[in-house]
Amino acid sequence: MLTPSFPDPAGTWNRRYESADFVFGTEPNAWLREHAGLWQPGQRVLSVADGEGRNSVWLAQRGLVVDAFDIAEVGVAKARRLAAR
């Protein structure tokens, strides 16, 4: 049987996100910026493992309908605060 190398993913990410700063910043990742033309306003996108929300917020600001989730509730709370700004 394999031993999980990441035994407490939610706890690990919650601890990582608990600082007031955004771990990866608030700008979207480079791939999204480079491929922004793939989506049109009004289209639906799914942002998996969204963390602190930098990618989903950026997509929503461009008129996309975004469904996002993350395993870390601390990250989700920060994503909601980022979206509110």
NORKA-V395097 format. One record per residue. N is the residue number from 0. D_FIRST is the distance of its C-alpha to the first C-alpha in whole Angstrom. Layout:
# NORKA-V395097
n = <N;N>
d_first = <D_FIRST;D_FIRST>
This chain:
# NORKA-V395097
n = <0;1;2;3;4;5;6;7;8;9;10;11;12;13;14;15;16;17;18;19;20;21;22;23;24;25;26;27;28;29;30;31;32;33;34;35;36;37;38;39;40;41;42;43;44;45;46;47;48;49;50;51;52;53;54;55;56;57;58;59;60;61;62;63;64;65;66;67;68;69;70;71;72;73;74;75;76;77;78;79;80;81;82;83;84>
d_first = <0;4;7;9;12;15;14;18;19;22;23;23;25;27;28;28;31;33;35;39;38;36;33;34;38;39;40;38;36;38;36;38;41;41;40;42;45;42;43;46;47;46;43;39;36;33;32;28;26;30;30;33;35;37;36;37;40;41;41;42;45;46;46;43;41;38;35;33;30;27;24;27;30;31;31;33;35;36;36;39;41;41;42;45;46>
